[in-house]
């Protein structure tokens, strides 16, 4: 079953964002992930949640998503994360 990493991101520093984004994208690709949404218009339909920038990445399954998140390739991106952004991040299992 596919798995989805969903991030609600607030950006901080443009230079750090570029460094983080390049490394994160390469690591996502290496672990079989693909972006489904990367920013774009958000329209709130219900509730009080007010996300600013949503990123949705699909992986083949939960195991691949976890392997990506714990990988040395993604660790290289994480070195820039705190300077680049703050976020809420979840992993959710999809449907067959």
C-alpha positions in Angstrom: 0.0 0.0 0.0 1.3 3.5 -0.7 2.3 5.8 2.1 2.2 9.5 2.3 4.5 12.0 4.0 2.6 15.2 4.6 4.3 18.4 5.7 2.9 21.7 6.8 5.8 24.1 6.4 6.7 27.6 7.4 9.8 28.9 5.5 12.6 30.8 7.3 15.7 31.4 5.2 15.9 31.3 1.4 19.5 30.1 1.1 18.9 27.3 3.6 15.7 26.3 1.9 17.5 25.9 -1.4 20.1 23.7 0.2 17.5 21.6 2.1 15.2 21.3 -0.9 17.9 20.0 -3.3 19.1 17.4 -0.9 15.6 16.4 0.2 14.3 16.0 -3.3 17.3 13.8 -4.3 16.8 11.6 -1.3 13.0 11.3 -1.9 13.7 10.2 -5.5 16.3 7.6 -4.4 13.8 5.9 -2.0 11.1 5.7 -4.6 9.1 8.8 -3.5 7.4 11.4 -5.7 5.9 14.7 -5.0 2.2 15.0 -5.3 1.9 18.5 -4.0 4.7 21.0 -3.3 3.2 24.3 -2.3 0.4 25.7 -4.4 -2.9 27.2 -3.5 -4.6 26.0 -0.3 -8.3 26.4 0.2 -9.6 25.6 3.7 -13.0 24.0 3.5 -13.7 23.2 7.2 -12.1 23.5 10.6 -9.6 25.9 12.1 -6.4 24.4 10.5 -4.5 27.2 8.7 -1.6 25.5 6.8 0.7 27.9 5.0 2.6 25.5 2.6 1.7 21.9 2.2 4.0 19.2 0.7 2.7 15.7 0.0 5.1 12.9 -1.0 4.0 9.4 -2.0 6.2 6.4 -1.3 5.5 2.8 -2.4 4.8 1.7 1.2 5.4 2.6 4.8 8.7 0.7 4.9 10.2 2.8 2.1 8.9 6.0 3.6 10.5 5.1 7.0 13.7 4.0 5.3 13.9 7.4 3.5 13.2 9.4 6.7 16.0 7.5 8.5 18.4 7.5 5.6 21.9 9.1 5.5 20.8 10.9 2.3 17.9 12.6 4.1 20.2 13.2 7.1 22.3 15.4 4.8 19.1 17.5 4.1 18.2 17.7 7.8 21.5 19.6 8.5 19.7 22.6 6.8 16.2 22.0 8.1 16.2 24.2 11.3 17.6 27.2 9.5 15.4 26.6 6.4 12.0 25.9 7.9 9.7 24.8 10.7 7.1 22.2 10.1 4.6 19.6 11.2 5.3 16.3 9.5 3.2 13.1 9.5 3.4 9.7 7.8 0.0 8.1 6.8 -0.7 4.8 5.2 -2.7 4.9 2.0 -5.3 2.5 0.6 -4.7 -0.5 -1.7 
